[in-house]
Amino acid sequence: MTRFHHAWIVEVELEVKNPEDRAQRIFDALATYGCEDTEPYPVQATREDDRWLEVSFPVWAPTQWAAVAAGASMLSEACAVAGAEVGVVKVGAAESSREHEVYRERVRDMEAAT
């Protein structure tokens, strides 16, 4: 078992079924986990109708799977605090934001090829 923990960047996309400012409340709940060491995270992007949220935040974990689990736990608590009803959720963890960008580029290339 790995004992060394390091920072992973968790990126989440989620559908909010009861928007009424829930996306901002979710972000605010995640921001309570932040500190100077986690700047500039968390980061968010929200669709204008507040029904879709993309948020990135750091977690400390020994493995990528542990980072996904930790991120899901944090997000679950944030959604509960915000009173959000969530639909579709996508969660990913990488060692950097750049790794997430490279992954998204590969997905776009695959989609364009089909």
C-alpha positions as CSV (number, residue, x, y, z in Angstrom):
1,M,0.0,0.0,0.0
2,T,1.4,3.4,-1.0
3,R,1.8,5.7,2.0
4,F,2.9,8.8,0.2
5,H,0.0,11.1,-0.6
6,H,0.2,13.8,-3.3
7,A,-2.1,16.3,-4.8
8,W,-4.4,15.3,-7.7
9,I,-6.6,17.6,-9.6
10,V,-10.2,16.3,-9.7
11,E,-12.4,17.6,-12.5
12,V,-16.2,17.1,-12.3
13,E,-19.0,17.8,-14.7
14,L,-22.5,17.5,-13.3
15,E,-26.1,18.2,-14.2
16,V,-28.0,20.1,-11.6
17,K,-31.7,19.3,-11.8
18,N,-32.9,22.0,-9.4
19,P,-30.7,24.9,-10.4
20,E,-31.8,28.0,-8.4
21,D,-28.2,29.1,-7.7
22,R,-27.2,25.6,-6.6
23,A,-24.1,25.6,-8.8
24,Q,-22.7,28.6,-6.8
25,R,-23.7,26.9,-3.6
26,I,-21.8,23.7,-4.6
27,F,-18.8,25.7,-5.5
28,D,-18.9,27.7,-2.2
29,A,-19.1,24.4,-0.3
30,L,-16.1,23.0,-2.1
31,A,-14.2,26.3,-1.5
32,T,-14.4,25.7,2.2
33,Y,-11.8,22.9,1.7
34,G,-9.4,25.4,0.1
35,C,-6.4,27.1,1.6
36,E,-3.4,29.1,0.3
37,D,-1.8,25.8,-0.7
38,T,-4.7,25.0,-3.1
39,E,-4.7,28.3,-5.0
40,P,-6.1,28.8,-7.7
41,Y,-8.5,25.9,-6.9
42,P,-11.4,25.3,-6.8
43,V,-12.2,26.6,-10.3
44,Q,-15.7,26.5,-11.8
45,A,-17.6,27.1,-15.1
46,T,-21.3,27.2,-15.1
47,R,-23.8,27.2,-17.9
48,E,-26.0,30.4,-17.9
49,D,-29.2,28.5,-16.8
50,D,-27.2,27.0,-13.9
51,R,-28.1,23.4,-14.9
52,W,-24.6,22.3,-15.7
53,L,-21.5,22.8,-13.6
54,E,-17.9,22.0,-14.3
55,V,-15.6,22.3,-11.3
56,S,-11.9,21.4,-10.6
57,F,-10.4,21.0,-7.1
58,P,-7.4,19.4,-5.5
59,V,-7.4,16.3,-3.3
60,W,-4.6,14.5,-1.6
61,A,-4.5,10.8,-2.1
62,P,-2.0,7.9,-2.7
63,T,-3.4,6.8,-6.0
64,Q,-5.6,8.1,-8.9
65,W,-8.5,5.8,-7.9
66,A,-8.2,7.1,-4.3
67,A,-8.3,10.7,-5.7
68,V,-11.5,9.9,-7.6
69,A,-13.1,8.4,-4.4
70,A,-12.0,11.4,-2.3
71,G,-13.3,13.8,-5.0
72,A,-16.7,12.0,-5.1
73,S,-17.0,12.2,-1.4
74,M,-16.2,15.9,-1.3
75,L,-18.6,16.5,-4.1
76,S,-21.3,14.5,-2.5
77,E,-21.0,16.5,0.7
78,A,-21.0,19.8,-1.3
79,C,-24.1,18.8,-3.2
80,A,-25.9,17.9,0.1
81,V,-24.9,21.2,1.7
82,A,-26.2,23.0,-1.4
83,G,-29.4,21.0,-1.5
84,A,-28.7,20.0,-5.1
85,E,-30.5,17.3,-7.0
86,V,-27.9,15.9,-9.3
87,G,-28.4,14.0,-12.6
88,V,-25.4,12.9,-14.7
89,V,-22.0,13.1,-13.1
90,K,-18.5,12.7,-14.7
91,V,-15.5,12.6,-12.4
92,G,-11.9,12.4,-13.4
93,A,-8.5,12.7,-11.6
94,A,-5.1,13.6,-13.0
95,E,-1.8,14.8,-11.7
96,S,-2.3,18.2,-13.4
97,S,-4.8,20.3,-15.2
98,R,-2.7,19.9,-18.4
99,E,-3.4,16.1,-18.2
100,H,-7.1,16.8,-18.2
101,E,-6.7,19.2,-21.2
102,V,-4.8,16.5,-23.2
103,Y,-7.5,14.0,-22.4
104,R,-10.3,16.4,-23.5
105,E,-8.4,17.0,-26.8
106,R,-8.1,13.2,-27.4
107,V,-11.9,12.9,-26.8
108,R,-12.7,15.7,-29.2
109,D,-10.4,14.2,-31.8
110,M,-12.1,10.8,-31.4
111,E,-15.6,12.4,-31.7
112,A,-14.6,14.3,-34.8
113,A,-13.3,11.1,-36.4
114,T,-16.6,9.3,-36.1
